[in-house]
């Protein structure tokens, strides 16, 4: 029984890896000194404008809104312990060794995990969301004297509604595993469930905007604020933070990590972000959409879901039938929102064999023609939805350059590696500082798992203040064998 428990925990750990003034108009004033004084006043006033108000919002023709002051958010509403992850360093190391993952080296700490509710905002409306907090625990029972960096562990696709949240009690054995591992490495970890996916307490008040960068980034940054408040109050003395925040996630979580960093200078300028780790990330949603309409591919269903969730998040400006079929017997345009956002279980109850279907069963003829021919720009506001949530195309200006590790898999057929390679070149030409790692022979899940030792080592260098070698920056290298590749795959 104990061995089966350990097996489920480790497999869950692996699964989790993949899964945004008026001056005085006095004509008698001195023309020179007065203008200089007025300019100085205007410049001072401009410097006092809160950064979050400078974040472009209400894009793609959606209804207008104004962001709330983030200083009023990130408040803890409730919390409880996830007792199954009250683990010692010895137990975690034994667990990793049992499944040949001791290539990571010995974990120096045990872990404690908590789930918590906190306040954040969605399109200028105050809402509540949930997250996990992971804290490293020394085996000797001593307290941690050194202030620690904080990992924002952004998760891959787990679903789209409350029961799918990683912190949900039904999932506490599986999805919190990576949070516990990162804590055992010596980090404070905040793992947001994402807005629209509440793990405990009242149901989410708004829907999850799947792959919407703004919603995900704002909810994640407020989760860090709340997690830090929880440390300062309920868990004072267990650990402290040093102000550094590292977004780290895979697949949907890789997309989230990139947008957390992109939006952080506007919404959380107080956070120091020394590094970003984006594993198997969809860097261009436009390219993902264009490829997914050419046939039933691994990502086709998720693209169909993103059409629905973005349509809802941006305000249902046009009919969903513009991009999805609405014919007997499925009536996808009418029924998709109900199918994607069930009320009780985390399942998509679609009675159709998509693997043996064709794309014209799901997508409209117009979308198939335009997206399939590279003419998505002729379909608004749909093109805008996908451009604004692609790091390569968003109109939100980049405010800083942070060392970023992007990991891909040579045989990934979900997030097409050739597209990410091209996107890395484009992003580097736009000023990003990216280090690129492609795992030989790795698919979508394997790339995130097999490269875990490289991820840990890379982050350790960034946290030590070591700048990446310029010869390693913005080089799209050939695939290499990643350290945790199983012997049978070498």
C-alpha positions as CSV (number, residue, x, y, z in Angstrom):
1,X,0.0,0.0,0.0
2,X,2.8,2.4,0.9
3,X,4.6,1.6,-2.4
4,X,1.4,2.3,-4.4
5,X,1.0,5.6,-2.6
6,X,4.6,6.5,-3.5
7,X,4.0,5.5,-7.1
8,X,1.0,7.8,-7.4
9,X,2.8,10.7,-5.8
10,X,5.8,10.5,-8.1
11,X,3.7,9.9,-11.2
12,X,1.6,13.0,-10.2
13,X,4.8,14.9,-9.9
14,X,5.8,14.1,-13.4
15,X,2.3,14.7,-14.8
16,X,2.2,18.2,-13.3
17,X,5.2,19.3,-15.2
18,X,3.2,19.9,-18.4
19,X,0.3,19.8,-17.8
20,X,-0.6,39.0,-19.1
21,X,-2.1,67.9,-15.7
22,X,-3.2,71.1,-16.4
23,X,-1.0,74.1,-16.1
24,X,-1.8,77.7,-15.2
25,X,-2.9,79.6,-18.3
26,X,-1.7,83.0,-16.9
27,X,-0.7,85.2,-19.9
28,X,1.3,87.5,-17.5
29,X,3.7,84.7,-16.4
30,X,7.3,84.6,-17.5
31,X,7.6,82.8,-20.8
32,X,10.8,81.0,-20.1
33,X,11.0,80.2,-16.4
34,X,7.2,79.7,-16.2
35,X,7.4,77.1,-19.0
36,X,10.3,75.3,-17.3
37,X,8.5,75.3,-14.0
38,X,5.3,74.0,-15.7
39,X,7.3,71.3,-17.5
40,X,8.9,70.2,-14.2
41,X,5.5,70.0,-12.5
42,X,4.1,68.0,-15.4
43,X,7.1,65.6,-15.3
44,X,6.7,65.1,-11.6
45,X,3.0,64.4,-12.0
46,X,3.8,61.9,-14.8
47,X,6.3,60.0,-12.6
48,X,3.6,59.7,-9.9
49,X,1.2,57.9,-12.2
50,X,0.8,54.3,-10.8
51,X,2.4,51.8,-13.2
52,X,-0.7,49.6,-13.2
53,X,-2.7,52.3,-14.8
54,X,-0.3,52.4,-17.7
55,X,-1.0,48.7,-18.6
56,X,-3.0,48.7,-21.8
57,X,-6.4,47.0,-21.0
58,X,-9.8,46.6,-22.7
59,X,-8.2,45.5,-25.9
60,X,-9.7,44.0,-29.1
61,X,-12.8,46.1,-28.9
62,X,-14.0,44.7,-25.6
63,X,-16.0,46.8,-23.1
64,X,-14.0,49.4,-21.3
65,X,-12.8,48.9,-17.7
66,X,-10.3,50.3,-15.3
67,X,-8.0,48.2,-13.1
68,X,-8.3,48.4,-9.4
69,X,-5.3,49.5,-7.3
70,X,-3.3,46.2,-6.7
71,X,-2.3,47.6,-3.3
72,X,-5.9,46.9,-2.2
73,X,-5.7,43.3,-3.4
74,X,-3.7,40.2,-2.6
75,X,-5.5,39.9,0.8
76,X,-5.8,36.5,2.4
77,X,-9.4,35.4,2.8
78,X,-8.9,31.8,4.1
79,X,-6.4,29.1,4.3
80,X,-5.9,25.4,5.3
81,X,-3.1,22.9,5.4
82,X,-2.5,20.2,2.7
83,X,-1.4,17.6,5.2
84,X,-0.4,14.9,2.8
85,X,2.6,17.1,1.7
86,X,4.0,17.5,5.3
87,X,7.1,15.6,4.2
88,X,10.7,15.4,5.4
89,X,13.7,15.8,3.2
90,X,14.5,12.1,3.7
91,X,11.1,11.0,2.5
92,X,11.2,13.2,-0.6
93,X,14.7,12.0,-1.4
94,X,13.7,8.4,-1.0
95,X,10.7,9.0,-3.2
96,X,12.8,10.5,-6.0
97,X,15.4,7.7,-5.7
98,X,12.7,5.1,-6.1
99,X,12.0,6.4,-9.5
100,X,15.5,7.2,-10.7
101,X,15.1,10.9,-10.3
102,X,18.0,11.3,-7.8
103,X,19.8,12.9,-10.8
104,X,18.4,16.1,-9.3
105,X,20.7,15.6,-6.2
106,X,19.6,15.5,-2.6
107,X,16.8,17.8,-1.6
108,X,18.0,19.8,1.3
109,X,14.6,20.4,2.9
110,X,11.3,18.8,3.6
111,X,8.0,20.6,2.7
112,X,4.8,22.0,4.1
113,X,1.9,23.0,1.8
114,X,-1.2,25.1,2.3
115,X,-4.0,26.1,0.1
116,X,-5.4,29.7,0.4
117,X,-8.0,32.0,-0.9
118,X,-7.1,35.6,-1.8
119,X,-8.5,38.7,-3.5
120,X,-7.5,39.7,-7.0
121,X,-9.3,41.2,-10.0
122,X,-10.6,40.3,-13.4
123,X,-11.3,43.1,-15.9
124,X,-11.4,45.6,-13.1
125,X,-13.8,43.6,-10.9
126,X,-12.7,42.3,-7.5
127,X,-12.9,38.5,-7.3
128,X,-11.5,35.8,-5.2
129,X,-9.1,33.1,-6.4
130,X,-7.1,30.2,-4.8
131,X,-3.5,29.0,-4.7
132,X,-1.0,26.8,-3.0
133,X,1.8,27.9,-0.7
134,X,4.9,25.7,-0.4
135,X,7.4,26.3,2.4
136,X,10.7,24.5,2.9
137,X,11.2,22.8,6.2
138,X,14.6,21.8,7.7
139,X,14.7,18.2,9.0
140,X,16.4,19.3,12.1
141,X,13.4,21.4,13.1
142,X,15.4,24.7,13.0
143,X,14.0,27.8,11.4
144,X,15.3,29.2,8.1
145,X,17.4,32.3,8.9
146,X,18.1,33.2,5.2
147,X,15.5,35.0,3.2
148,X,14.4,33.0,0.2
149,X,13.4,33.6,-3.4
150,X,9.8,32.9,-4.4
151,X,8.8,30.6,-7.3
152,X,5.5,31.3,-9.1
153,X,4.7,27.7,-10.1
154,X,2.3,28.2,-13.1
155,X,0.7,24.9,-14.0
156,X,-0.1,23.3,-17.3
157,X,-3.6,22.6,-18.5
158,X,-5.6,20.8,-15.8
159,X,-9.1,21.9,-16.9
160,X,-11.2,25.0,-16.9
161,X,-13.5,25.0,-13.8
162,X,-13.3,24.7,-10.0
163,X,-12.9,20.9,-9.6
164,X,-9.9,21.1,-12.0
165,X,-7.9,23.5,-9.8
166,X,-4.6,22.0,-8.7
167,X,-5.3,23.0,-5.0
168,X,-8.7,21.2,-5.0
169,X,-8.9,18.5,-2.3
170,X,-9.7,15.9,-5.0
171,X,-6.3,16.7,-6.5
172,X,-4.1,17.2,-3.5
173,X,-2.1,14.0,-4.0
174,X,-1.4,14.7,-7.6
175,X,-1.0,18.3,-8.7
176,X,0.7,19.9,-5.6
177,X,3.7,17.5,-6.0
178,X,5.8,19.9,-8.0
179,X,5.1,22.7,-5.5
180,X,6.4,20.4,-2.8
181,X,9.5,19.6,-4.8
182,X,10.3,23.3,-5.5
183,X,9.9,24.0,-1.8
184,X,12.2,21.1,-0.9
185,X,14.9,22.7,-3.2
186,X,14.8,25.7,-0.8
187,X,12.3,28.1,-2.3
188,X,9.0,29.6,-1.1
189,X,6.5,28.5,-3.7
190,X,3.2,30.2,-4.7
191,X,1.2,28.1,-7.2
192,X,-1.9,29.9,-8.4
193,X,-4.9,27.9,-9.6
194,X,-5.7,30.7,-12.1
195,X,-8.7,32.9,-11.9
196,X,-11.9,31.0,-12.6
197,X,-10.6,27.8,-11.0
198,X,-11.2,27.9,-7.2
199,X,-9.8,25.0,-5.3
200,X,-11.8,25.5,-2.1
201,X,-14.5,27.7,-0.6
202,X,-17.1,29.5,-2.8
203,X,-17.2,28.8,-6.5
204,X,-15.4,31.1,-8.9
205,X,-17.3,34.3,-9.7
206,X,-15.9,34.5,-13.3
207,X,-14.9,32.0,-15.9
208,X,-11.3,31.0,-16.5
209,X,-9.9,32.8,-19.6
210,X,-7.8,29.9,-21.0
211,X,-4.5,31.3,-22.4
212,X,-5.6,34.9,-21.7
213,X,-2.3,36.5,-20.5
214,X,-3.7,39.4,-18.6
215,X,-6.1,37.4,-16.4
216,X,-3.5,34.8,-15.7
217,X,-0.7,37.2,-14.9
218,X,-2.7,39.5,-12.6
219,X,-4.1,36.6,-10.7
220,X,-0.7,35.1,-10.3
221,X,1.0,38.3,-9.1
222,X,-1.8,38.9,-6.5
223,X,-1.3,35.3,-5.4
224,X,2.3,36.1,-4.5
225,X,1.2,39.2,-2.5
226,X,-1.2,37.1,-0.6
227,X,1.2,34.3,-0.1
228,X,3.8,36.7,1.4
229,X,1.1,38.1,3.7
230,X,0.3,34.6,4.9
231,X,4.0,34.0,5.6
232,X,4.2,37.2,7.6
233,X,1.1,36.6,9.7
234,X,0.1,32.9,10.1
235,X,3.5,31.4,9.5
236,X,5.8,34.0,10.9
237,X,9.2,32.5,11.7
238,X,8.9,29.5,9.3
239,X,10.4,31.3,6.3
240,X,10.9,34.8,4.9
241,X,11.2,36.1,1.4
242,X,13.9,38.3,-0.2
243,X,11.7,40.0,-2.8
244,X,12.8,38.0,-5.8
245,X,10.1,36.3,-7.8
246,X,10.7,33.6,-10.5
247,X,7.9,32.6,-12.9
248,X,8.4,28.9,-13.7
249,X,5.9,26.7,-15.6
250,X,5.3,24.3,-18.4
251,X,2.9,24.2,-21.4
252,X,-0.1,26.5,-20.5
253,X,2.1,27.3,-17.5
254,X,5.0,28.2,-19.8
255,X,2.7,30.7,-21.6
256,X,1.6,32.0,-18.1
257,X,5.2,32.4,-16.9
258,X,6.1,34.5,-19.9
259,X,3.1,36.8,-19.4
260,X,3.6,37.1,-15.7
261,X,7.0,38.6,-16.4
262,X,5.7,40.7,-19.3
263,X,2.9,42.3,-17.1
264,X,4.8,42.4,-13.8
265,X,6.6,45.7,-14.4
266,X,3.1,47.3,-14.7
267,X,1.2,45.5,-12.1
268,X,3.9,44.5,-9.5
269,X,6.9,46.7,-10.1
270,X,8.0,46.0,-6.5
271,X,8.9,42.4,-7.4
272,X,12.5,41.7,-8.6
273,X,12.3,39.1,-11.3
274,X,15.8,37.7,-11.9
275,X,14.8,34.8,-14.2
276,X,11.9,33.2,-16.1
277,X,11.6,29.5,-16.9
278,X,9.1,28.7,-19.7
279,X,8.9,25.0,-20.6
280,X,7.3,23.9,-23.9
281,X,5.4,27.2,-24.1
282,X,3.0,28.2,-26.9
283,X,4.8,31.5,-27.8
284,X,2.5,32.2,-30.7
285,X,-1.1,31.3,-30.4
286,X,-1.7,32.6,-33.9
287,X,0.6,29.9,-35.3
288,X,-1.0,27.3,-33.0
289,X,-4.4,28.1,-34.3
290,X,-3.3,28.1,-37.9
291,X,-1.7,24.7,-37.6
292,X,-4.6,23.2,-35.6
293,X,-7.2,23.8,-38.3
294,X,-5.2,21.8,-40.9
295,X,-6.4,18.5,-39.3
296,X,-7.2,16.8,-36.1
297,X,-3.9,17.3,-34.2
298,X,-3.0,16.9,-30.5
299,X,-3.7,20.6,-30.0
300,X,-6.8,21.0,-32.0
301,X,-9.2,20.4,-29.1
302,X,-7.4,22.9,-26.9
303,X,-7.5,25.5,-29.6
304,X,-11.3,25.0,-29.9
305,X,-11.6,25.5,-26.2
306,X,-9.5,28.7,-26.4
307,X,-11.8,30.1,-29.0
308,X,-14.7,29.6,-26.6
309,X,-13.0,31.0,-23.5
310,X,-11.6,34.0,-25.3
311,X,-14.9,34.8,-26.9
312,X,-16.5,34.9,-23.4
313,X,-13.6,36.8,-21.7
314,X,-13.5,39.5,-24.4
315,X,-17.2,40.1,-24.2
316,X,-19.0,38.0,-26.8
317,X,-18.7,40.8,-29.3
318,X,-19.6,38.6,-32.2
319,X,-21.3,35.2,-32.6
320,X,-19.3,32.1,-31.7
321,X,-20.8,30.5,-34.9
322,X,-18.3,32.7,-36.9
323,X,-15.6,30.2,-35.9
324,X,-17.4,27.1,-34.8
325,X,-20.0,24.9,-36.4
326,X,-23.6,25.0,-35.1
327,X,-25.3,22.1,-36.8
328,X,-27.1,19.0,-35.8
329,X,-26.3,17.0,-33.7
330,X,-23.6,18.8,-31.7
331,X,-24.4,22.5,-32.1
332,X,-20.9,23.4,-30.8
333,X,-21.4,27.1,-31.0
334,X,-24.4,27.0,-28.7
335,X,-23.3,24.2,-26.4
336,X,-19.5,24.7,-26.1
337,X,-19.6,27.0,-23.1
338,X,-21.7,24.5,-21.1
339,X,-19.5,21.6,-22.1
340,X,-16.3,23.4,-21.1
341,X,-17.6,24.8,-17.8
342,X,-19.4,22.0,-16.1
343,X,-20.8,22.6,-12.6
344,X,-19.6,19.6,-10.6
345,X,-16.9,17.4,-12.3
346,X,-13.7,18.3,-14.2
347,X,-14.7,16.5,-17.4
348,X,-15.6,17.5,-20.9
349,X,-18.7,15.5,-21.7
350,X,-18.5,15.6,-25.5
351,X,-19.8,12.4,-27.1
352,X,-17.7,12.5,-30.2
353,X,-14.6,10.7,-31.3
354,X,-12.5,13.7,-32.3
355,X,-9.5,11.5,-33.2
356,X,-11.4,10.0,-36.1
357,X,-13.3,13.2,-37.0
358,X,-12.4,16.0,-39.3
359,X,-11.8,19.7,-38.5
360,X,-14.9,20.7,-40.4
361,X,-17.0,19.0,-37.7
362,X,-15.7,21.6,-35.2
363,X,-14.6,24.7,-37.0
364,X,-16.6,27.0,-39.4
365,X,-15.8,27.0,-43.1
366,X,-14.7,30.6,-42.9
367,X,-12.2,29.9,-40.1
368,X,-10.8,26.9,-41.9
369,X,-10.3,29.0,-45.0
370,X,-8.8,32.1,-43.4
371,X,-6.6,30.5,-40.7
372,X,-5.6,27.7,-43.0
373,X,-4.3,30.2,-45.6
374,X,-2.6,32.5,-43.2
375,X,-5.3,35.1,-43.5
376,X,-6.5,35.1,-39.8
377,X,-5.9,38.9,-39.8
378,X,-9.1,39.2,-41.9
379,X,-11.1,37.8,-39.1
380,X,-11.6,40.3,-36.3
381,X,-11.8,40.4,-33.4
382,X,-10.6,36.7,-33.4
383,X,-7.2,37.7,-34.8
384,X,-6.8,40.3,-32.1
385,X,-7.6,37.7,-29.4
386,X,-4.8,35.5,-30.5
387,X,-2.3,38.2,-31.2
388,X,-2.7,39.9,-27.9
389,X,-2.1,36.6,-26.1
390,X,1.0,35.7,-28.1
391,X,4.2,37.1,-26.6
392,X,5.5,37.5,-30.2
393,X,2.6,39.8,-31.2
394,X,1.1,41.5,-28.2
395,X,0.7,45.3,-28.3
396,X,1.6,45.6,-24.6
397,X,5.1,47.2,-24.6
398,X,8.0,45.2,-23.2
399,X,9.4,47.2,-20.3
400,X,12.4,45.2,-19.3
401,X,14.7,42.3,-20.3
402,X,14.9,39.3,-18.0
403,X,17.0,36.2,-18.6
404,X,14.7,33.6,-19.9
405,X,15.1,29.8,-20.4
406,X,12.8,28.3,-23.0
407,X,12.8,24.5,-23.2
408,X,11.3,22.5,-26.0
409,X,11.1,18.9,-27.1
410,X,12.4,17.7,-30.5
411,X,9.3,15.6,-31.2
412,X,6.7,17.8,-29.5
413,X,3.5,17.5,-31.5
414,X,1.3,19.6,-29.2
415,X,3.3,22.9,-29.1
416,X,5.2,22.6,-32.4
417,X,8.9,23.0,-31.8
418,X,9.7,24.5,-35.2
419,X,7.3,27.3,-34.4
420,X,8.9,28.0,-31.1
421,X,12.3,28.0,-32.7
422,X,11.2,30.7,-35.1
423,X,9.5,32.6,-32.3
424,X,12.8,32.6,-30.2
425,X,14.6,34.3,-33.1
426,X,11.8,36.9,-33.5
427,X,11.7,37.6,-29.7
428,X,15.5,37.9,-29.6
429,X,15.4,40.4,-32.5
430,X,12.9,42.4,-30.4
431,X,15.4,42.5,-27.5
432,X,14.6,39.5,-25.4
433,X,17.5,37.6,-23.7
434,X,16.6,33.9,-24.2
435,X,18.6,30.8,-23.7
436,X,17.1,27.9,-25.7
437,X,17.3,24.2,-24.8
438,X,15.8,21.5,-27.0
439,X,15.7,17.9,-25.6
440,X,16.6,15.3,-28.2
441,X,13.9,12.7,-28.7
442,X,11.5,14.4,-26.3
443,X,7.9,14.9,-26.7
444,X,5.7,17.5,-24.9
445,X,5.7,15.9,-21.5
446,X,9.2,14.5,-21.7
447,X,10.9,17.8,-22.5
448,X,9.8,19.3,-19.3
449,X,10.7,16.2,-17.3
450,X,14.0,15.2,-18.8
451,X,15.4,18.8,-18.6
452,X,14.6,19.3,-14.9
453,X,18.2,19.1,-13.8
454,X,19.2,21.7,-16.4
455,X,16.3,23.9,-15.2
456,X,17.4,23.7,-11.6
457,X,21.1,24.4,-12.5
458,X,20.2,27.3,-14.7
459,X,18.1,28.9,-12.1
460,X,20.8,28.4,-9.4
461,X,23.2,30.5,-11.5
462,X,20.7,33.3,-12.0
463,X,19.9,33.4,-8.3
464,X,23.6,33.6,-7.6
465,X,23.8,36.7,-9.8
466,X,25.7,35.0,-12.6
467,X,24.8,36.5,-16.0
468,X,24.3,34.1,-18.9
469,X,27.2,33.8,-21.2
470,X,26.6,36.0,-24.2
471,X,27.6,33.2,-26.5
472,X,24.7,31.2,-25.1
473,X,22.0,33.9,-25.4
474,X,19.7,33.9,-28.4
475,X,21.2,30.8,-29.9
476,X,18.7,28.3,-31.3
477,X,20.9,25.2,-30.9
478,X,20.4,21.7,-32.2
479,X,18.7,19.2,-29.9
480,X,20.8,17.8,-27.1
481,X,20.4,14.9,-24.8
482,X,18.9,16.3,-21.6
483,X,20.3,15.0,-18.3
484,X,17.2,13.1,-17.0
485,X,16.6,11.2,-20.3
486,X,15.9,7.6,-19.4
487,X,18.6,5.1,-20.3
488,X,16.2,3.4,-22.7
489,X,15.8,6.6,-24.6
490,X,19.5,7.5,-24.9
